[in-house]
Amino acid sequence: MADQHIDQDETRIYGAHTASKIRTLVVGLVPVFDPALQHLAKEIEIATAAVATAVSSARGTDTVLRKGVKSKATALASAVGVLGRFSKHLGAHEANTLDRKAFFPADGTAKGAGTTPPRVVLALTHLSAEIKKKAHPLSDRAHWLDEVTTALDNLSPVVARAESARTERRLLTPEVERARQAWLLVYKASRCAVECVLRLTGKLDQLSLVFHDLAVPAAAKVTEVPAAPSPPVS
């Protein structure tokens, strides 16, 4: 597997494995290199933790987004219901006493108002303004003004929160990628140092024991390192 193919979730697996193997299999082979190897093992752990933090933050925002979408669906269904009931209420009035298009400008029906969140918010806002006009001989004015206002109050902030969550998610995604790229830089640097020690000691064939990505196919999605302990470098 090429370094660049390690994704943000795999950094946790490879990071912990490599830091551990550097300390247990490579440190001590050429003592003069040991301080550098210990330093790199620690740097891998720090970089791994940084990716985990970025991923956790991004996924936390995804949770907020999913909750926002669910809340929006509930509020939207309720608001569309208000539009439909109000349309039926208009139909209960005596013929020619109300102009339906004054309340539903598109075609005089609730269906014509649309069902997307922006269209419904606009339709409710328009209804609120029309209901308040005393020139309309509308029955149950106070009741319908309350229903429309409540639907509008419930839907508007949920739509706004969902859009805010999407914006935040877009901003977090590059953060995850930057953390992953920083991790890759440390990982590659560590491989150079370990390769140097293994070459000097004639054990280069053991490199994949420390860097497990070298032991798996490029297309593989790694979810764990082998459960069995790696054989010692000899």
WOQUI-V110828 format. One record per pair of residues at least 12 apart in sequence whose C-alpha atoms are under 8 Angstrom apart, sorted by the first residue. I is the first residue (numbers start at 1). J is the second residue. If there is no record, write none. Layout:
BEGIN
I;J
I;J
END
This chain:
BEGIN
1;213
1;214
1;215
1;216
1;217
1;218
1;219
1;220
2;213
2;214
2;218
3;184
3;188
3;213
4;184
5;218
7;180
8;51
8;52
8;55
8;176
8;177
8;180
9;52
10;221
10;222
10;223
11;48
11;51
11;180
11;183
12;48
12;49
12;51
12;52
13;222
13;223
13;224
13;225
14;211
14;212
14;213
14;225
15;44
15;45
15;48
15;187
16;44
16;45
16;48
17;210
17;211
17;212
17;225
18;41
18;44
18;210
18;211
18;212
19;40
19;41
19;42
19;44
19;45
20;41
21;209
21;210
22;37
22;38
22;41
22;194
22;210
23;37
23;38
23;41
25;210
25;232
25;233
26;194
26;197
26;198
26;233
29;197
29;201
30;197
30;201
33;197
37;190
37;193
37;194
40;186
40;190
41;190
43;186
44;183
44;186
44;187
47;179
47;182
47;183
47;186
48;183
50;179
51;176
51;179
51;180
51;183
54;172
54;175
54;176
54;179
55;176
57;172
58;169
58;172
58;173
58;176
61;165
61;168
61;169
62;165
62;169
64;165
65;162
65;165
65;166
68;158
68;159
68;161
68;162
68;165
69;162
71;158
72;155
72;158
72;159
72;162
75;151
75;154
75;155
75;158
76;117
76;120
76;155
78;151
79;120
79;148
79;151
79;152
79;155
80;115
80;120
82;147
82;148
82;151
83;110
83;124
84;110
84;111
86;144
87;109
87;110
90;138
97;137
98;136
98;137
98;138
102;130
103;126
103;127
103;130
104;123
104;127
117;155
117;159
121;152
121;155
121;156
124;148
124;149
124;151
124;152
125;152
127;148
128;145
128;148
128;149
131;144
131;145
132;145
191;211
194;207
195;207
203;233
203;234
206;233
209;230
212;225
END
